[in-house]
Amino acid sequence: MKRTRKIMLATACLSAAASLLLSACLGRPSPVIIATPPTLFTATDTLAAPAPTVAATVAPATATTAAPTDTVAPTATLSNTAVPASPTVTLVPATATAAATATPDPNEAVGDVVYQDKLDGTGGWFWTFTDTVAAFGVTGGELKGVMKTANSGWRFTISPDTVKLGSQQVQLTTHTVSCGQNDEYGLMLRLKATDATNSAFDGYLFKLRCGGAASFQVISGTTTSTIVDWTPSPAIKTGAPADNTLLVWAAGSEFRCYVNGQYLFTAQDSKLASGFYGIYLYDRTAGGETVNYDTLVAKAVNK
């Protein structure tokens, strides 16, 4: 039955009449990169406020002691009064800000392994598939995906439909062989078939761009909606060859995304509670994008 489902998926994507499925394979245009720098807090803004207070304190002191000519002492008093102005530069907010942006723990409440596949063909799956758009097969103990056509994408399921995982930590190792700056690849999770042939599905997609950015989307049949737009990060190894390990920590509607052990962002969505897995490729250059996938491991998150 598993071999039959894969063949039906391949047949559905090849059929010219199945336009709905074809659009699922092609995906949507790349989202626009939005890079809006945050407004930064500066300590100098806080320091400027106490100055008028000191000036206002000086004037009454001078007027009260104007008669004696030797009343220089108030000057010293003013100096002492100015000292408390320094503590106004409160460093506590800066410390609090640093604590608020602490990296979320990718191992929080993580338990035992609940599903894994080496993606080397030994798991009983029929990995060999090819058509005019893409080709998949096992090479050197890894699942290899090759895009043959430019400006086209492909989604490929890599676990049984009986796997229904929700709160979990899932990790996938990738190796780019050929990858243009705008080419994409990634990990799909919480997939749910939307038709009897299992050739279309809903799910979540954590993907990388070979130029060094990451995004998180929700898949709804033939369309995708962006939850977190393209986010550049030095943690992503660019170009090819390059090895990147994708990790998603998911609990309920919260998704924390990491690359090579470094936190990137958190996404929020509650549409899908559980499901199976898949991989993703999208060639946005001249065709020939090639990515190897190795060892998917999912662990339970007890939260």
URWO-V574636 format. One record per helix or strand of 2 or more residues. SS is the DSSP state (H for helix, E for strand). FROM is the first residue (numbers start at 0). TO is the last residue. If there is no record, write none. Layout:
ss from to
SS FROM TO
SS FROM TO
This chain:
ss from to
H 1 13
H 18 25
H 42 63
H 72 86
H 91 99
E 109 116
E 128 129
E 133 138
E 141 146
E 151 156
E 167 177
E 183 192
E 200 208
E 212 219
E 222 231
E 241 250
E 253 258
E 261 267
E 274 282
E 289 300
